[in-house]
Amino acid sequence: MGDFVVAPASVADMGLIADWAAAEGWNPGLGDERLFFPVDPEGFLVGRLDGRPVSSISAIRYGVGHGFIGLHLTVPEQRGLGYGRRTWQAGLQRLTNRNVGFDGAVTRRGRYRESGFRHYWDTHRFRGVARVDGAPAGTAVVDARQLGFDRLTAYDQRFFPTDRSTFLALWISAPRRRALAALRDGALVGLGVRRPAGDVFRIGPLYADSPGTARLLLEALTSGDEDDRPDEIILDVPDLNRDGIALAEQAGLTPIFETARMYTGDRPEIDVDGIYSVASLELG
């Protein structure tokens, strides 16, 4: 098999991993890899064969008890030789004694169960030109970065198992991103972030207390000047949120693939019904 070693990725490796993800059709957000890295710099692993990168995985530690697996990739010419499995095992080992989340291929759920994962829901990716109207009155949409960051992090924890302040701060403040919050009577009732991703824009997270609020944010996130308005968008919607699936369909978006959301432990106590699009299939 040659000399194969799995070790932490360098900053330069992150660009290569992003290229691999793009080649798989995953539509990584523009510059996502630069935002991912500071969240857990030791959490991105690369497998090197005779010094050449051939595989990758992210194994991110959140808080004291949660983790998330993503970006599990092997270059096509080295698949089926065991390098991907050894990289997978190294990632899981880094997250020992944590409840680990993962969005994996639906067709490989049986194999993931062999690694201790349990299936809880599927996430459906929708893509297309969004047509949204009929947003409710009485709710204001503002730049999320105008709000106190403690409000945003507390709201995010309704939808994610633990605090991820570093991720959220980078996610909403990076260039070419639009981060919007929905307020009703002063209360925070929705949050959405839009970012460029190849030839489309990805929207995530999209959190809302109701379909109407989600529709309002989606309308705001898909509007703008001609040079700034996205032609096509992507939403990643948990199928447990039937209103979220319905909103994507009503907006004229087309389902293009789905992933299986799995955890090694119990399903986290999060508000899945309020998730109209996850932030990132790579980091949760």
URRA-V198034 format. One record per residue. N is the residue number from 1. SS is DSSP state (A for helix, B for strand, O for the rest). PHI is phi in degrees with one decimal (NA if undefined). PSI is psi in whole degrees, -180 to 180 (none if undefined). Layout:
n: {N;N}
ss: {SS;SS}
phi: {PHI;PHI}
psi: {PSI;PSI}
This chain:
n: {1;2;3;4;5;6;7;8;9;10;11;12;13;14;15;16;17;18;19;20;21;22;23;24;25;26;27;28;29;30;31;32;33;34;35;36;37;38;39;40;41;42;43;44;45;46;47;48;49;50;51;52;53;54;55;56;57;58;59;60;61;62;63;64;65;66;67;68;69;70;71;72;73;74;75;76;77;78;79;80;81;82;83;84;85;86;87;88;89;90;91;92;93;94;95;96;97;98;99;100;101;102;103;104;105;106;107;108;109;110;111;112;113;114;115;116;117;118;119;120;121;122;123;124;125;126;127;128;129;130;131;132;133;134;135;136;137;138;139;140;141;142;143;144;145;146;147;148;149;150;151;152;153;154;155;156;157;158;159;160;161;162;163;164;165;166;167;168;169;170;171;172;173;174;175;176;177;178;179;180;181;182;183;184;185;186;187;188;189;190;191;192;193;194;195;196;197;198;199;200;201;202;203;204;205;206;207;208;209;210;211;212;213;214;215;216;217;218;219;220;221;222;223;224;225;226;227;228;229;230;231;232;233;234;235;236;237;238;239;240;241;242;243;244;245;246;247;248;249;250;251;252;253;254;255;256;257;258;259;260;261;262;263;264;265;266;267;268;269;270;271;272;273;274;275;276;277;278;279;280;281;282;283;284}
ss: {O;O;O;B;B;B;B;B;O;O;A;A;A;A;A;A;A;A;A;A;A;A;A;O;O;O;O;O;O;O;O;A;A;A;A;A;A;A;A;O;A;A;A;B;B;B;B;B;B;O;O;B;B;B;B;B;B;B;B;B;B;B;O;O;O;B;B;B;B;B;B;B;B;B;O;A;A;A;O;O;O;O;A;A;A;A;A;A;A;A;A;A;A;A;O;O;O;O;B;B;B;B;B;B;B;A;A;A;A;A;A;A;A;A;O;O;O;B;B;B;B;B;B;B;B;B;B;B;O;O;O;O;O;O;O;O;O;O;O;B;B;B;B;A;A;A;O;O;A;A;A;A;A;A;A;A;O;O;O;O;O;O;O;O;A;A;A;A;A;A;A;A;A;O;O;O;O;B;B;B;B;B;B;B;O;O;B;B;B;B;B;B;B;B;B;B;B;O;O;B;B;B;B;B;B;B;B;B;O;O;A;A;A;A;A;A;A;A;A;A;A;O;O;O;O;O;O;O;O;O;O;O;B;B;B;B;B;B;O;O;O;A;A;A;A;A;A;A;A;A;O;O;O;B;B;B;B;B;B;B;B;B;B;O;O;O;O;O;O;O;O;A;A;A;B;B;B;O;O;O;O;O;O;O}
phi: {NA;79.3;-87.8;-116.5;-135.4;-105.0;-148.2;-56.5;-73.8;-89.7;-60.0;-64.4;-60.8;-62.1;-65.5;-65.3;-61.6;-62.0;-64.3;-62.2;-62.9;-64.7;-65.1;-83.2;81.6;-82.3;52.3;-61.5;-65.4;-60.9;79.1;-53.7;-62.1;-72.9;-83.6;-61.9;-57.5;-68.8;-62.1;-160.8;-58.1;-88.8;-90.3;-110.1;-114.7;-127.1;-93.5;-115.9;-105.0;51.8;87.0;-102.4;-63.2;-131.1;-153.2;-153.6;-162.7;-105.3;-136.1;-92.3;-90.7;-115.7;57.8;-103.6;-135.2;-119.7;-149.1;-145.3;-102.0;-164.0;52.3;-82.5;-138.1;-135.3;-62.4;-52.4;-73.2;-115.7;-76.8;80.4;-111.6;96.4;-69.1;-63.4;-65.4;-66.3;-68.2;-57.6;-63.2;-65.6;-64.9;-63.6;-60.8;-66.0;-108.6;-55.4;70.0;-121.9;-83.2;-101.7;-97.4;-164.3;-107.7;-115.6;-62.0;-58.8;-70.6;-112.6;-59.1;-60.0;-67.2;-66.6;-61.3;-63.0;-93.1;96.3;-87.1;-115.8;-87.5;-121.1;-162.6;-111.1;-108.8;-100.9;-90.7;-114.2;-141.3;154.1;-87.8;-80.1;-122.5;-127.1;-153.9;77.2;-71.0;-73.7;-83.4;87.1;-123.8;-101.1;-111.9;-131.4;-63.8;-62.0;-73.8;-82.6;-88.3;-61.6;-64.9;-63.4;-65.9;-67.4;-67.4;-64.2;-67.5;-59.4;-72.6;-69.8;-118.1;-137.1;-65.7;-153.9;-63.8;-140.1;-60.5;-60.9;-59.2;-64.2;-61.1;-68.7;-64.1;-90.9;-109.7;-67.1;-60.8;64.2;-114.3;-116.5;-117.9;-124.0;-120.9;-105.5;-122.2;-133.7;52.0;84.2;-91.4;-79.5;-122.9;-171.9;-149.5;-144.1;-131.4;-116.6;-143.5;-71.3;-148.7;62.8;-95.8;-136.1;-115.2;-97.8;-114.2;174.9;-74.6;-131.5;-108.6;-161.0;-84.3;-162.2;-58.6;-64.0;-65.6;-61.4;-64.5;-61.2;-66.5;-62.7;-61.7;-68.0;-75.7;-108.0;-105.6;137.6;-63.4;-55.5;-73.1;-110.6;-82.8;-72.6;-75.3;-127.7;-128.2;-125.7;-121.3;-115.8;-110.6;-64.0;-72.9;-68.7;-91.6;-63.9;-66.0;-67.3;-62.2;-63.6;-63.1;-61.7;-67.5;-65.3;-78.4;85.7;-85.4;-112.0;-69.6;-119.2;-168.6;-140.5;-125.9;-98.1;-84.9;-131.8;-137.2;-79.2;-119.5;-69.4;-62.3;-61.8;-85.6;-124.9;-86.6;-63.8;-64.7;-97.7;-95.1;-95.1;-167.7;-73.2;-65.3;-160.3;-68.1;-83.2;-122.2;96.5}
psi: {-6;-176;106;126;135;126;165;142;152;171;-40;-35;-31;-37;-38;-43;-41;-39;-41;-44;-40;-39;-25;-3;22;-9;58;146;147;117;7;-40;-31;-26;-34;-43;-46;-17;-40;85;-26;-1;1;120;144;134;128;129;113;39;-6;129;128;-10;163;163;147;136;84;129;124;127;-146;-13;2;152;165;133;140;-179;37;107;146;137;142;-40;-9;13;151;10;4;-8;-40;-41;-42;-34;-42;-47;-38;-38;-46;-39;-36;-22;24;139;22;156;111;127;158;137;104;171;132;-37;-12;20;-38;-41;-38;-34;-33;-24;7;9;146;140;133;-35;171;146;124;127;127;145;147;-173;117;134;106;134;178;30;148;153;165;2;131;146;126;163;121;-27;-7;-14;159;135;-30;-33;-42;-43;-39;-39;-42;-33;-8;-24;-2;144;-17;173;136;56;-41;-47;-49;-41;-44;-39;-39;-12;-5;156;152;24;146;120;118;145;147;130;137;120;37;-9;142;117;5;154;134;144;134;138;149;144;94;-123;13;179;136;139;119;134;161;102;145;153;-8;161;-36;-43;-41;-40;-41;-46;-41;-40;-44;-36;-17;10;177;180;159;-40;-17;-12;128;140;-48;150;165;134;141;102;124;135;-11;-23;87;-32;-35;-42;-44;-40;-44;-42;-43;-28;-2;16;154;131;134;-26;173;156;159;119;122;155;153;-19;-153;157;128;152;80;161;78;-31;-18;2;108;-11;133;158;-48;128;-18;-38;6;none}
